[in-house]
Amino acid sequence: MITTRSKIIIASRDETLVREMRRILVDVEVIVFVNGARVAAAVKLHPTVSAVVVENTPSLAPLDALEAARGASPAVRRVLVSEHCDLQLVTEGLHRGVFHKLIYRPLDEHELFDALEMRRPAPRPVTVVYPTRPAAASFAR
C-alpha cells in the first residue's frame, strides 16, 4: 500500500505526463527520469520507493526498464502508462511478468490510484452558503 510518505519513480520524456501525475499524486514524492536504463539504479538508491511508472515509448525501452526495476526490488509496484495499445508489447510484458498494471492516457485519477494500490484522498468537506433573506420583508404596497 502506498502512503503519503512514499516515493514513486516515473520514467518519461513527456513533461505533460509528469505534470499530470504530480497534480494527481500531490502528497507523494515523485522522482523523474528521462532514461529508462537508470530506473533499476534509482530503485536500489531509494529503498523506500513504492512504485515505478514507465511511459510506453520506444526510446525508453519500457519492458526492459520495468524488468530491471523488478530485479532491483521485487516488491516495487510496476505500472506501464501508454497512449496507445501496442498489443505485441502488452502481450510480451504479460508473459514476462514485468508490470502489474497497464493504464492508458489520458490518466484517470481512480484508475491511477488503483494501479498504484493507493488509497484515494478523502473528499474535502463542502461548505454550502445560502443567501440570506432580509430580516423583515414587507410585501405590502
N, C-alpha and C positions, 0 to 999 in steps of 0.2 A: 504494500500500500504506500503510495507516495503521499508525503505530508508537505506542509508548507515550508519546511526547512530542507527540502530535497533539492538536488541539483539534477538538471536534465541537460544532456549534450545534444545539440542539433547540428547535423552536417548538412549544410545547404549553401548554395550560392545565390539563392533568391532572397533578397532583402525583404520583400513583401511577406514571404512566408515567415521569416524570423520575427518581423514586427507583429504579424497576426498572432503568432504563438506567444509572444511576450505580452500581448494585450489580453489573451485568454488566461495565461498562466501567471497572473500578477504576483502571487506570493511565492513563486518557485524561482530559484536561481537558474538562469539559462546560460549555458556555455556554448558558443557558436564556433564551428569550424567550417572552412570552405573546402577542406581537403578530407575526403573520406578515409584516406590511409592513416590519418592521425587519430582516429576515433579510439582504437584499442589502447594506444598510449595514454590518451586522456582518461579512459576508464580506469587504467591502472594508477594514474596520477591522482585521481579524485575518487577515493574509495567510497565516498558517500553518494556517488551518482546512482540515481534510481532508474533512469531510463535513457535510451538512446533513440533519437528520431532522425532518420535519414531520408532525404528527399530523393525521389527516383529520377536521377539524371545520369546519363552515360558517363559524364566526366567524373562523377563521384564514385562509380562502381558500387552501387548501394548494397548488393548482396555480399560482396567482399568486406565492406565496412561493417555490416551487421554481423557477419560471421566472425570477424576479428573481435568485435565487442563481446560476442558470446564466449569466445575463447578467453578473453581477459577477465570476464566475470559472468558466469552462467546465470546468476540471479538478476542481472540487469534486464529490465523490460525493454524489448526491441520493437520499434514501430517503423513501418515504411509509409511515407507520405507520397502520393502520386497524383499527378494532374490528369493522367490518362491511364487506361487499362492496358498494360503490356502483359498479355496472357502468358507468354513464354517465361518472362521474368518472375511473375507471380507463382507459376507452377514450379519453376526451379527453386524458388525461395521456400515454398511449402515443403518440397521434397527434402531440401537440405535442412529445414527447420531453423532458418536464420531469423525469422521475425515472428512475433506473437500476433500482431495486428497489421492490417493494411487499411489505411484511410485515404479517402480521396479529397481533393480540393474542389471547391472552397471548404475550408475547415468548419465543421460543426462543433460547437463547444461541448455538447453532450457526448458526441462520438469520440472527441479527443480525450475527455475525462475517462470514458470507458476504456479506451485503448491504453491509457496510462495507468489504469486501475486506481484512479484518483477520486477522492470524494469531491463532489461538487460543492462550491461555496454556498453557504446558506443564503437564501434570498434576504435582501435588506428589507426592513420593515417599511411599509408605505404609509406616509402621513397624508391623510385626506383633510384638506382645508375647505370648509364650507363657507360660502359667502354669508356675511352677517346681514340681518334684516334691521331696518330702522326700529328703534325701541317701540314707539307708539305710532304706528302708521294709521293715518286717518284717510278713509275712503270717501268721506262726505264732502260734498261740494258746497 
